[in-house]
Amino acid sequence: MHPAKCSDCGKDCEVPFKPTEGRPVYCRDCFQKHRPPRKF
């Protein structure tokens, strides 16, 4: 796990990948908001 700061709310969080410069990182709560709806 890698420490990161959420690009949306600014909260400190941990992500399972190394954050890449220029790419947004979201905490679990914000990730759910930004994820496209699942299609079945």
N, CA, C and O atoms as a Tripos MOL2 file, in Angstrom:
@<TRIPOS>MOLECULE
protein
  160   159    40     0     0
PROTEIN
NO_CHARGES

@<TRIPOS>ATOM
      1 N           0.8540   -1.1870    0.0000 N.3       1 MET1
      2 CA          0.0000    0.0000    0.0000 C.3       1 MET1
      3 C           0.8920    1.2400    0.0000 C.2       1 MET1
      4 O           1.9640    1.2600    0.6050 O.2       1 MET1
      5 N           0.4140    2.2740   -0.6990 N.am      2 HIS2
      6 CA          1.1850    3.5070   -0.8180 C.3       2 HIS2
      7 C           0.3580    4.6750   -0.2910 C.2       2 HIS2
      8 O          -0.8320    4.7800   -0.5900 O.2       2 HIS2
      9 N           0.9850    5.5560    0.4950 N.am      3 PRO3
     10 CA          0.2560    6.7250    0.9900 C.3       3 PRO3
     11 C          -0.0290    7.6930   -0.1490 C.2       3 PRO3
     12 O           0.7910    7.8730   -1.0500 O.2       3 PRO3
     13 N          -1.2040    8.3140   -0.0970 N.am      4 ALA4
     14 CA         -1.5960    9.2790   -1.1270 C.3       4 ALA4
     15 C          -2.5730   10.2740   -0.5230 C.2       4 ALA4
     16 O          -3.0910   10.0680    0.5750 O.2       4 ALA4
     17 N          -2.8150   11.3520   -1.2500 N.am      5 LYS5
     18 CA         -3.8030   12.3420   -0.8270 C.3       5 LYS5
     19 C          -4.9050   12.3490   -1.8800 C.2       5 LYS5
     20 O          -4.6170   12.4520   -3.0720 O.2       5 LYS5
     21 N          -6.1460   12.2430   -1.4610 N.am      6 CYS6
     22 CA         -7.2820   12.2030   -2.3810 C.3       6 CYS6
     23 C          -7.3310   13.4870   -3.2000 C.2       6 CYS6
     24 O          -7.2430   14.5870   -2.6530 O.2       6 CYS6
     25 N          -7.4710   13.3370   -4.5150 N.am      7 SER7
     26 CA         -7.5260   14.4940   -5.4140 C.3       7 SER7
     27 C          -8.8470   15.2450   -5.2820 C.2       7 SER7
     28 O          -8.9520   16.3960   -5.7060 O.2       7 SER7
     29 N          -9.8500   14.6020   -4.7000 N.am      8 ASP8
     30 CA        -11.1780   15.2120   -4.5960 C.3       8 ASP8
     31 C         -11.3610   15.9410   -3.2660 C.2       8 ASP8
     32 O         -11.6020   17.1480   -3.2410 O.2       8 ASP8
     33 N         -11.2440   15.2000   -2.1620 N.am      9 CYS9
     34 CA        -11.5250   15.7970   -0.8520 C.3       9 CYS9
     35 C         -10.2650   16.1860   -0.0780 C.2       9 CYS9
     36 O         -10.3570   16.8770    0.9360 O.2       9 CYS9
     37 N          -9.0810   15.7490   -0.5470 N.am     10 GLY10
     38 CA         -7.8330   16.1110    0.1170 C.3      10 GLY10
     39 C          -7.4780   15.2650    1.3240 C.2      10 GLY10
     40 O          -6.5080   15.5530    2.0250 O.2      10 GLY10
     41 N          -8.2680   14.2120    1.5720 N.am     11 LYS11
     42 CA         -8.0320   13.3270    2.7100 C.3      11 LYS11
     43 C          -6.8180   12.4320    2.4440 C.2      11 LYS11
     44 O          -6.5970   12.0100    1.3090 O.2      11 LYS11
     45 N          -6.0320   12.1440    3.4820 N.am     12 ASP12
     46 CA         -4.9260   11.1980    3.3450 C.3      12 ASP12
     47 C          -5.5130    9.8010    3.2680 C.2      12 ASP12
     48 O          -6.4290    9.4620    4.0180 O.2      12 ASP12
     49 N          -4.9820    8.9820    2.3520 N.am     13 CYS13
     50 CA         -5.4790    7.6230    2.1880 C.3      13 CYS13
     51 C          -4.3370    6.7260    1.7220 C.2      13 CYS13
     52 O          -3.2220    7.1970    1.4980 O.2      13 CYS13
     53 N          -4.6160    5.4480    1.5790 N.am     14 GLU14
     54 CA         -3.6310    4.5020    1.0570 C.3      14 GLU14
     55 C          -4.2210    3.8310   -0.1630 C.2      14 GLU14
     56 O          -5.3980    3.4730   -0.1800 O.2      14 GLU14
     57 N          -3.3880    3.6600   -1.1950 N.am     15 VAL15
     58 CA         -3.8360    3.0170   -2.4270 C.3      15 VAL15
     59 C          -2.9310    1.8260   -2.7240 C.2      15 VAL15
     60 O          -1.7620    1.8300   -2.3370 O.2      15 VAL15
     61 N          -3.4620    0.7930   -3.4140 N.am     16 PRO16
     62 CA         -2.6690   -0.4180   -3.6710 C.3      16 PRO16
     63 C          -1.6860   -0.2850   -4.8270 C.2      16 PRO16
     64 O          -1.0700   -1.2730   -5.2280 O.2      16 PRO16
     65 N          -1.5300    0.9230   -5.3700 N.am     17 PHE17
     66 CA         -0.5990    1.1510   -6.4740 C.3      17 PHE17
     67 C           0.2130    2.4000   -6.1900 C.2      17 PHE17
     68 O          -0.1830    3.2280   -5.3700 O.2      17 PHE17
     69 N           1.3470    2.5410   -6.8640 N.am     18 LYS18
     70 CA          2.1800    3.7240   -6.6770 C.3      18 LYS18
     71 C           1.5340    4.8840   -7.4430 C.2      18 LYS18
     72 O           1.3800    4.8040   -8.6620 O.2      18 LYS18
     73 N           1.1590    5.9540   -6.7490 N.am     19 PRO19
     74 CA          0.5160    7.0830   -7.4350 C.3      19 PRO19
     75 C           1.4250    7.6690   -8.5190 C.2      19 PRO19
     76 O           2.6190    7.8710   -8.2950 O.2      19 PRO19
     77 N           0.8560    7.9370   -9.6830 N.am     20 THR20
     78 CA          1.5940    8.4850  -10.8180 C.3      20 THR20
     79 C           1.3710    9.9880  -10.8810 C.2      20 THR20
     80 O           0.2510   10.4660  -10.7030 O.2      20 THR20
     81 N           2.4380   10.7270  -11.1360 N.am     21 GLU21
     82 CA          2.3530   12.1890  -11.2480 C.3      21 GLU21
     83 C           1.3750   12.5630  -12.3560 C.2      21 GLU21
     84 O           1.4570   12.0390  -13.4670 O.2      21 GLU21
     85 N           0.4530   13.4690  -12.0530 N.am     22 GLY22
     86 CA         -0.4890   13.9370  -13.0700 C.3      22 GLY22
     87 C          -1.7810   13.1360  -13.1520 C.2      22 GLY22
     88 O          -2.7120   13.5440  -13.8460 O.2      22 GLY22
     89 N          -1.8600   11.9920  -12.4500 N.am     23 ARG23
     90 CA         -3.0870   11.1990  -12.4620 C.3      23 ARG23
     91 C          -3.8090   11.3940  -11.1330 C.2      23 ARG23
     92 O          -3.1750   11.3750  -10.0770 O.2      23 ARG23
     93 N          -5.1220   11.5820  -11.1730 N.am     24 PRO24
     94 CA         -5.8440   11.7730   -9.9090 C.3      24 PRO24
     95 C          -5.9090   10.4870   -9.0910 C.2      24 PRO24
     96 O          -5.9870    9.3900   -9.6450 O.2      24 PRO24
     97 N          -5.8760   10.6310   -7.7780 N.am     25 VAL25
     98 CA         -6.0020    9.5050   -6.8510 C.3      25 VAL25
     99 C          -7.1710    9.8360   -5.9400 C.2      25 VAL25
    100 O          -7.2740   10.9530   -5.4340 O.2      25 VAL25
    101 N          -8.0520    8.8640   -5.7310 N.am     26 TYR26
    102 CA         -9.2380    9.0910   -4.9030 C.3      26 TYR26
    103 C          -9.2620    8.1460   -3.7160 C.2      26 TYR26
    104 O          -8.8180    7.0020   -3.8110 O.2      26 TYR26
    105 N          -9.7880    8.6340   -2.5860 N.am     27 CYS27
    106 CA        -10.0120    7.7660   -1.4380 C.3      27 CYS27
    107 C         -11.1920    6.8470   -1.7670 C.2      27 CYS27
    108 O         -11.8450    7.0170   -2.7970 O.2      27 CYS27
    109 N         -11.4570    5.8990   -0.9150 N.am     28 ARG28
    110 CA        -12.5140    4.9180   -1.1980 C.3      28 ARG28
    111 C         -13.8670    5.5910   -1.4270 C.2      28 ARG28
    112 O         -14.5980    5.2030   -2.3380 O.2      28 ARG28
    113 N         -14.2110    6.5950   -0.6110 N.am     29 ASP29
    114 CA        -15.5100    7.2640   -0.7500 C.3      29 ASP29
    115 C         -15.6170    8.0090   -2.0740 C.2      29 ASP29
    116 O         -16.6230    7.8910   -2.7720 O.2      29 ASP29
    117 N         -14.5850    8.7760   -2.4240 N.am     30 CYS30
    118 CA        -14.6180    9.5580   -3.6620 C.3      30 CYS30
    119 C         -14.5210    8.6550   -4.8920 C.2      30 CYS30
    120 O         -15.0880    8.9730   -5.9370 O.2      30 CYS30
    121 N         -13.8110    7.5390   -4.7770 N.am     31 PHE31
    122 CA        -13.6880    6.6080   -5.9020 C.3      31 PHE31
    123 C         -15.0570    6.0840   -6.3080 C.2      31 PHE31
    124 O         -15.3410    5.9350   -7.4970 O.2      31 PHE31
    125 N         -15.9000    5.8050   -5.3300 N.am     32 GLN32
    126 CA        -17.2480    5.3170   -5.6310 C.3      32 GLN32
    127 C         -18.0390    6.3520   -6.4240 C.2      32 GLN32
    128 O         -18.8340    5.9930   -7.2920 O.2      32 GLN32
    129 N         -17.8250    7.6450   -6.1290 N.am     33 LYS33
    130 CA        -18.5440    8.7120   -6.8390 C.3      33 LYS33
    131 C         -18.0520    8.8600   -8.2730 C.2      33 LYS33
    132 O         -18.8310    9.1930   -9.1660 O.2      33 LYS33
    133 N         -16.7640    8.6140   -8.4960 N.am     34 HIS34
    134 CA        -16.1720    8.8360   -9.8260 C.3      34 HIS34
    135 C         -16.2350    7.6100  -10.7360 C.2      34 HIS34
    136 O         -15.9980    7.7140  -11.9390 O.2      34 HIS34
    137 N         -16.5540    6.4550  -10.1640 N.am     35 ARG35
    138 CA        -16.6080    5.2330  -10.9540 C.3      35 ARG35
    139 C         -17.8400    5.2520  -11.8570 C.2      35 ARG35
    140 O         -18.9280    5.6040  -11.4010 O.2      35 ARG35
    141 N         -17.6900    4.8840  -13.1130 N.am     36 PRO36
    142 CA        -18.8800    4.8440  -13.9810 C.3      36 PRO36
    143 C         -19.8510    3.7620  -13.5050 C.2      36 PRO36
    144 O         -19.4170    2.7500  -12.9540 O.2      36 PRO36
    145 N         -21.1430    3.9560  -13.7070 N.am     37 PRO37
    146 CA        -22.1000    2.9320  -13.2880 C.3      37 PRO37
    147 C         -21.8500    1.6240  -14.0270 C.2      37 PRO37
    148 O         -21.5000    1.6220  -15.2070 O.2      37 PRO37
    149 N         -22.0340    0.5200  -13.3230 N.am     38 ARG38
    150 CA        -21.7930   -0.7870  -13.9320 C.3      38 ARG38
    151 C         -22.9490   -1.1440  -14.8600 C.2      38 ARG38
    152 O         -24.1160   -0.9090  -14.5470 O.2      38 ARG38
    153 N         -22.6010   -1.7120  -15.9990 N.am     39 LYS39
    154 CA        -23.6130   -2.1580  -16.9460 C.3      39 LYS39
    155 C         -23.6120   -3.6860  -16.9600 C.2      39 LYS39
    156 O         -22.5540   -4.3140  -17.0060 O.2      39 LYS39
    157 N         -24.7840   -4.2640  -16.9200 N.am     40 PHE40
    158 CA        -24.8790   -5.7310  -16.8760 C.3      40 PHE40
    159 C         -25.2760   -6.2790  -18.2240 C.2      40 PHE40
    160 O         -25.4070   -7.4920  -18.3840 O.2      40 PHE40
@<TRIPOS>BOND
     1     1     2 1
     2     2     3 1
     3     3     4 2
     4     3     5 am
     5     5     6 1
     6     6     7 1
     7     7     8 2
     8     7     9 am
     9     9    10 1
    10    10    11 1
    11    11    12 2
    12    11    13 am
    13    13    14 1
    14    14    15 1
    15    15    16 2
    16    15    17 am
    17    17    18 1
    18    18    19 1
    19    19    20 2
    20    19    21 am
    21    21    22 1
    22    22    23 1
    23    23    24 2
    24    23    25 am
    25    25    26 1
    26    26    27 1
    27    27    28 2
    28    27    29 am
    29    29    30 1
    30    30    31 1
    31    31    32 2
    32    31    33 am
    33    33    34 1
    34    34    35 1
    35    35    36 2
    36    35    37 am
    37    37    38 1
    38    38    39 1
    39    39    40 2
    40    39    41 am
    41    41    42 1
    42    42    43 1
    43    43    44 2
    44    43    45 am
    45    45    46 1
    46    46    47 1
    47    47    48 2
    48    47    49 am
    49    49    50 1
    50    50    51 1
    51    51    52 2
    52    51    53 am
    53    53    54 1
    54    54    55 1
    55    55    56 2
    56    55    57 am
    57    57    58 1
    58    58    59 1
    59    59    60 2
    60    59    61 am
    61    61    62 1
    62    62    63 1
    63    63    64 2
    64    63    65 am
    65    65    66 1
    66    66    67 1
    67    67    68 2
    68    67    69 am
    69    69    70 1
    70    70    71 1
    71    71    72 2
    72    71    73 am
    73    73    74 1
    74    74    75 1
    75    75    76 2
    76    75    77 am
    77    77    78 1
    78    78    79 1
    79    79    80 2
    80    79    81 am
    81    81    82 1
    82    82    83 1
    83    83    84 2
    84    83    85 am
    85    85    86 1
    86    86    87 1
    87    87    88 2
    88    87    89 am
    89    89    90 1
    90    90    91 1
    91    91    92 2
    92    91    93 am
    93    93    94 1
    94    94    95 1
    95    95    96 2
    96    95    97 am
    97    97    98 1
    98    98    99 1
    99    99   100 2
   100    99   101 am
   101   101   102 1
   102   102   103 1
   103   103   104 2
   104   103   105 am
   105   105   106 1
   106   106   107 1
   107   107   108 2
   108   107   109 am
   109   109   110 1
   110   110   111 1
   111   111   112 2
   112   111   113 am
   113   113   114 1
   114   114   115 1
   115   115   116 2
   116   115   117 am
   117   117   118 1
   118   118   119 1
   119   119   120 2
   120   119   121 am
   121   121   122 1
   122   122   123 1
   123   123   124 2
   124   123   125 am
   125   125   126 1
   126   126   127 1
   127   127   128 2
   128   127   129 am
   129   129   130 1
   130   130   131 1
   131   131   132 2
   132   131   133 am
   133   133   134 1
   134   134   135 1
   135   135   136 2
   136   135   137 am
   137   137   138 1
   138   138   139 1
   139   139   140 2
   140   139   141 am
   141   141   142 1
   142   142   143 1
   143   143   144 2
   144   143   145 am
   145   145   146 1
   146   146   147 1
   147   147   148 2
   148   147   149 am
   149   149   150 1
   150   150   151 1
   151   151   152 2
   152   151   153 am
   153   153   154 1
   154   154   155 1
   155   155   156 2
   156   155   157 am
   157   157   158 1
   158   158   159 1
   159   159   160 2
@<TRIPOS>SUBSTRUCTURE
     1 MET1         2 RESIDUE 1 A MET
     2 HIS2         6 RESIDUE 1 A HIS
     3 PRO3        10 RESIDUE 1 A PRO
     4 ALA4        14 RESIDUE 1 A ALA
     5 LYS5        18 RESIDUE 1 A LYS
     6 CYS6        22 RESIDUE 1 A CYS
     7 SER7        26 RESIDUE 1 A SER
     8 ASP8        30 RESIDUE 1 A ASP
     9 CYS9        34 RESIDUE 1 A CYS
    10 GLY10       38 RESIDUE 1 A GLY
    11 LYS11       42 RESIDUE 1 A LYS
    12 ASP12       46 RESIDUE 1 A ASP
    13 CYS13       50 RESIDUE 1 A CYS
    14 GLU14       54 RESIDUE 1 A GLU
    15 VAL15       58 RESIDUE 1 A VAL
    16 PRO16       62 RESIDUE 1 A PRO
    17 PHE17       66 RESIDUE 1 A PHE
    18 LYS18       70 RESIDUE 1 A LYS
    19 PRO19       74 RESIDUE 1 A PRO
    20 THR20       78 RESIDUE 1 A THR
    21 GLU21       82 RESIDUE 1 A GLU
    22 GLY22       86 RESIDUE 1 A GLY
    23 ARG23       90 RESIDUE 1 A ARG
    24 PRO24       94 RESIDUE 1 A PRO
    25 VAL25       98 RESIDUE 1 A VAL
    26 TYR26      102 RESIDUE 1 A TYR
    27 CYS27      106 RESIDUE 1 A CYS
    28 ARG28      110 RESIDUE 1 A ARG
    29 ASP29      114 RESIDUE 1 A ASP
    30 CYS30      118 RESIDUE 1 A CYS
    31 PHE31      122 RESIDUE 1 A PHE
    32 GLN32      126 RESIDUE 1 A GLN
    33 LYS33      130 RESIDUE 1 A LYS
    34 HIS34      134 RESIDUE 1 A HIS
    35 ARG35      138 RESIDUE 1 A ARG
    36 PRO36      142 RESIDUE 1 A PRO
    37 PRO37      146 RESIDUE 1 A PRO
    38 ARG38      150 RESIDUE 1 A ARG
    39 LYS39      154 RESIDUE 1 A LYS
    40 PHE40      158 RESIDUE 1 A PHE
